[in-house]
Structures are given as C-alpha cells and as structure tokens.
C-alpha cells in the first residue's frame, strides 16, 4: 500500500510539473465489458476511474454502449521519454476502475497502466449475480515487468541431454492453436498446467516485455523474438 501511495504521489508531482511547464502528456483508455458466460457485451455498465491508491479521486465516469464498449477517454501520464529511457521513473500512470452493472457482480480493477500518446484497452468480464451471490471481485494488476522488481529468469544448462536419438524435422512451420503453460518453476510437479491459445499467450508476453510507446521496429523485433523462442520451446523444449 505504501508503494501505491508513493506512485500516486509521484504522479501528482509529475502532473503539477507538467502543468507548470505547459508540457501535459496524456494517454487514452478504452474499456470493454462482457459477461464471463457467453462473452455477451454488457450495455449500460458504469465505470468510475480514479488514481490507484486514491479511491476518492474520481476522474471520469463512463457508460458502456450496446457493444459493451466505452468512449475513449484522455488521462494524464508521465512524460513520453520515461518509457524510452532505461532506469527512468515509472513511465505509465496507474488507474483504478470500479465497474457496476445491473444483474452482475461488481468488479474493481486496480493498477490499469496508461502510457502517453497511445490507447490502452482494458477488457473486463463480469459474473452474473445468480452465479456469485453478489460478491465484489477485486483484480490487482502487478507492476509492468520492465518497471517492477521481479526475480531473475531461472538459468538453464547450455547443453541439455536428449531423451531420443535422431532429429525430428518438420516439413513446414506449424503454429499450434494451444500451448501448455506450466504455472511454476520447471521442476515443481505440483504446479498446474494450463492450455492457453498460442495467439493469446504471445500477446500477453509481448505486452509484458515492451512498452507500446516504443518505435514500431522495436516492437516487431521483440514480438518475433518471443514467437521464435516460444515455438522452439514447444517443439524442442529449448
């Protein structure tokens, strides 16, 4: 909680500095709300937006249309150069969304990241009250991996034993529809495995390892590297 308050204070300080110098930077946020049963768009859902760590600082109130979408809203962010320079202060603003809709369980999403000059899209799924008993769902988005303090990648042996002799050569590149994601360290047999759509997995990894403000060529390069690593892991376990 202290870290959240510190980041919120930092954002207010940056905002005051921007206003004093006339260098306001803004990003955009658009929200999609659907039911988690059937993915039906939810119309007339009400979303209030506040600074994360400052729940009483309501900035915007939005309502979804018949497609379950809100208008795109401008929100203040730190300067663009923060996301383009290593070891800079937090390069994005964090907002909290409080979502309510008749017949659905309320949802609170904290830590929604908004970068300058780009549009963030936040998808939210709501549970019908008859399935949940009208309990509030709280989702906390952790710090971006490029900013937060996370443990280093587990080192791997440069040379790995092969259980089978010979080689398997595919006649063409095969993109799987689903891949298995192990939710734990490799040698933890108690950690569950999940079947995840390959495209969704790539999108989620990319969004965790880049900032959308980067040059397009850098985003392409990182995406191709992530795709290559994933396919090598799927077919060779490397």
C-alpha positions as CSV (number, residue, x, y, z in Angstrom):
1,X,0.0,0.0,0.0
2,X,2.9,2.4,0.8
3,X,4.3,1.7,-2.7
4,X,0.9,2.5,-4.3
5,X,0.6,5.8,-2.3
6,X,4.2,6.6,-3.3
7,X,3.5,6.1,-7.0
8,X,0.2,8.1,-6.8
9,X,2.2,10.9,-5.1
10,X,4.8,10.8,-7.8
11,X,2.1,11.0,-10.5
12,X,0.6,14.1,-8.8
13,X,4.0,15.7,-8.6
14,X,4.7,15.0,-12.3
15,X,1.2,16.4,-13.2
16,X,2.0,19.6,-11.3
17,X,5.3,19.9,-13.0
18,X,3.8,19.4,-16.4
19,X,1.1,21.9,-15.7
20,X,3.7,24.5,-14.6
21,X,5.8,24.0,-17.7
22,X,2.8,23.5,-20.1
23,X,4.0,20.0,-21.1
24,X,1.0,17.9,-20.2
25,X,1.2,14.4,-21.6
26,X,-1.9,12.2,-21.9
27,X,-2.7,8.7,-22.8
28,X,-6.0,7.2,-23.8
29,X,-8.1,4.4,-22.2
30,X,-11.0,2.4,-23.7
31,X,-12.8,-0.3,-21.7
32,X,-14.7,-3.3,-23.0
33,X,-17.2,-5.1,-20.6
34,X,-18.6,-8.5,-21.3
35,X,-20.2,-11.3,-19.3
36,X,-17.9,-14.2,-18.5
37,X,-20.6,-16.6,-19.6
38,X,-21.0,-16.4,-23.3
39,X,-18.9,-13.3,-23.7
40,X,-22.1,-11.2,-24.1
41,X,-21.5,-7.5,-24.3
42,X,-22.9,-5.7,-21.2
43,X,-24.7,-2.5,-22.0
44,X,-25.1,0.4,-19.5
45,X,-22.3,-0.8,-17.2
46,X,-21.0,2.2,-15.2
47,X,-17.2,2.6,-14.8
48,X,-15.6,5.1,-12.5
49,X,-11.9,5.9,-13.0
50,X,-9.7,7.1,-10.1
51,X,-6.0,7.2,-9.4
52,X,-4.8,3.9,-7.9
53,X,-4.2,4.5,-4.2
54,X,-6.6,7.4,-4.2
55,X,-10.1,5.9,-4.4
56,X,-11.9,9.2,-3.7
57,X,-10.2,10.9,-6.7
58,X,-12.9,10.2,-9.2
59,X,-11.6,11.5,-12.6
60,X,-14.2,10.1,-15.1
61,X,-17.4,8.2,-15.1
62,X,-18.2,6.2,-18.3
63,X,-21.1,4.1,-19.5
64,X,-20.9,1.2,-22.0
65,X,-22.8,1.1,-25.2
66,X,-24.7,-1.8,-26.8
67,X,-21.4,-3.3,-27.8
68,X,-20.1,-3.2,-24.2
69,X,-17.6,-0.5,-25.0
70,X,-17.0,2.9,-23.5
71,X,-15.8,6.0,-25.2
72,X,-12.1,6.6,-25.3
73,X,-11.0,9.0,-22.6
74,X,-7.9,11.0,-22.2
75,X,-5.9,10.5,-18.9
76,X,-2.8,12.2,-17.7
77,X,0.5,10.3,-17.8
78,X,4.2,10.8,-17.1
79,X,6.4,12.2,-19.9
80,X,7.0,10.1,-23.0
81,X,10.8,9.9,-22.5
82,X,10.3,7.9,-19.3
83,X,9.3,4.9,-21.3
84,X,12.1,5.3,-23.9
85,X,15.0,5.7,-21.4
86,X,16.3,2.9,-19.1
87,X,16.1,3.3,-15.3
88,X,13.6,6.2,-15.5
89,X,10.8,6.8,-13.0
90,X,7.5,4.9,-13.6
91,X,6.7,5.6,-17.2
92,X,2.9,5.0,-17.0
93,X,0.1,6.1,-14.8
94,X,-1.9,3.6,-12.8
95,X,-5.7,3.9,-12.6
96,X,-8.4,2.0,-10.7
97,X,-11.7,1.1,-12.5
98,X,-14.8,0.4,-10.5
99,X,-17.4,-1.4,-12.7
100,X,-21.1,-1.9,-11.8
101,X,-23.9,-3.3,-14.0
102,X,-27.4,-4.4,-13.0
103,X,-27.5,-8.2,-12.6
104,X,-23.7,-8.6,-12.4
105,X,-21.1,-8.9,-9.6
106,X,-19.3,-5.6,-9.1
107,X,-15.6,-5.6,-10.3
108,X,-12.7,-3.4,-9.2
109,X,-9.5,-3.4,-11.3
110,X,-6.5,-1.6,-9.8
111,X,-3.2,-0.8,-11.5
112,X,-4.5,-0.3,-15.0
113,X,-1.5,1.1,-16.9
114,X,-1.8,4.1,-19.3
115,X,1.2,5.2,-21.3
116,X,1.5,8.6,-23.1
117,X,0.3,9.0,-26.7
118,X,-1.1,5.5,-27.0
119,X,-4.5,3.9,-26.3
120,X,-4.8,1.3,-23.6
121,X,-7.7,-1.2,-24.0
122,X,-8.9,-2.9,-20.8
123,X,-11.1,-5.9,-21.1
124,X,-13.3,-6.7,-18.1
125,X,-15.5,-9.8,-17.6
126,X,-18.4,-9.7,-15.1
127,X,-20.1,-12.6,-13.4
128,X,-23.9,-12.8,-13.2
129,X,-25.1,-12.3,-9.6
130,X,-27.1,-15.6,-9.7
131,X,-23.8,-17.4,-10.1
132,X,-21.8,-15.5,-7.5
133,X,-24.1,-14.3,-4.8
134,X,-23.4,-10.6,-5.4
135,X,-19.9,-10.6,-4.1
136,X,-17.3,-8.0,-5.3
137,X,-14.5,-9.2,-7.4
138,X,-11.1,-7.4,-6.9
139,X,-8.3,-7.6,-9.5
140,X,-4.9,-6.1,-8.9
141,X,-2.6,-5.7,-11.9
142,X,1.0,-6.0,-10.9
143,X,3.8,-3.7,-12.0
144,X,5.0,-4.0,-15.5
145,X,8.0,-6.4,-15.7
146,X,10.2,-3.6,-17.2
147,X,9.5,-1.5,-14.1
148,X,8.7,-3.8,-11.2
149,X,11.2,-5.7,-9.1
150,X,11.0,-9.3,-10.1
151,X,13.3,-12.3,-9.6
152,X,15.7,-13.0,-12.5
153,X,15.0,-15.7,-15.1
154,X,15.9,-19.2,-13.9
155,X,19.2,-20.1,-15.6
156,X,19.2,-23.2,-17.9
157,X,22.0,-25.5,-18.9
158,X,23.7,-24.6,-22.2
159,X,23.8,-28.3,-23.1
160,X,20.8,-30.5,-22.5
161,X,20.5,-34.3,-22.7
162,X,18.3,-35.7,-25.4
163,X,16.0,-38.5,-24.5
164,X,15.6,-39.6,-28.1
165,X,18.1,-40.3,-30.8
166,X,17.9,-38.7,-34.2
167,X,16.1,-35.5,-35.1
168,X,12.6,-34.5,-36.0
169,X,12.4,-32.1,-38.9
170,X,9.1,-30.5,-39.7
171,X,8.4,-30.0,-43.4
172,X,6.8,-26.6,-42.7
173,X,6.4,-24.1,-39.9
174,X,3.5,-25.3,-37.7
175,X,1.8,-22.8,-35.4
176,X,-0.1,-24.5,-32.7
177,X,-3.6,-23.4,-31.7
178,X,-2.9,-24.1,-28.0
179,X,0.2,-24.4,-25.9
180,X,0.7,-25.7,-22.4
181,X,1.8,-23.1,-19.8
182,X,3.3,-24.5,-16.6
183,X,2.3,-22.2,-13.7
184,X,5.5,-22.6,-11.7
185,X,9.2,-23.4,-11.9
186,X,10.0,-26.3,-14.3
187,X,10.8,-28.9,-11.5
188,X,7.6,-28.1,-9.5
189,X,5.4,-31.0,-10.3
190,X,2.6,-29.6,-8.0
191,X,2.2,-26.5,-10.2
192,X,-0.8,-26.7,-12.6
193,X,-0.6,-26.7,-16.3
194,X,-3.0,-24.6,-18.4
195,X,-3.9,-24.8,-22.1
196,X,-3.6,-21.3,-23.5
197,X,-4.3,-20.1,-27.0
198,X,-1.0,-19.5,-28.7
199,X,-2.0,-16.1,-30.0
200,X,-3.2,-15.0,-26.6
201,X,0.0,-16.2,-25.0
202,X,2.1,-14.3,-27.4
203,X,0.0,-11.1,-27.0
204,X,0.3,-11.3,-23.2
205,X,4.0,-12.0,-23.2
206,X,4.7,-9.1,-25.6
207,X,2.6,-6.7,-23.6
208,X,4.7,-7.7,-20.5
209,X,8.1,-7.2,-22.2
210,X,7.7,-4.0,-24.2
211,X,6.1,-0.6,-23.9
212,X,3.6,0.4,-26.6
213,X,5.4,3.8,-26.9
214,X,8.5,2.1,-28.4
215,X,9.3,2.5,-32.1
216,X,7.3,0.1,-34.3
217,X,10.6,-1.6,-35.5
218,X,11.5,-2.4,-31.8
219,X,8.0,-3.8,-31.1
220,X,8.2,-6.0,-34.3
221,X,11.7,-7.3,-33.3
222,X,10.7,-8.2,-29.8
223,X,7.5,-9.9,-31.0
224,X,9.4,-12.0,-33.5
225,X,12.0,-13.0,-30.8
226,X,9.2,-14.0,-28.4
227,X,7.4,-16.1,-31.1
228,X,10.7,-17.8,-32.1
229,X,11.6,-18.6,-28.5
230,X,8.1,-20.0,-27.8
231,X,8.0,-22.2,-30.9
232,X,11.5,-23.5,-30.2
233,X,10.3,-24.3,-26.6
234,X,7.2,-26.1,-27.9
235,X,9.0,-28.3,-30.5
236,X,12.4,-28.8,-28.9
237,X,11.9,-28.0,-25.2
238,X,14.7,-25.4,-25.5
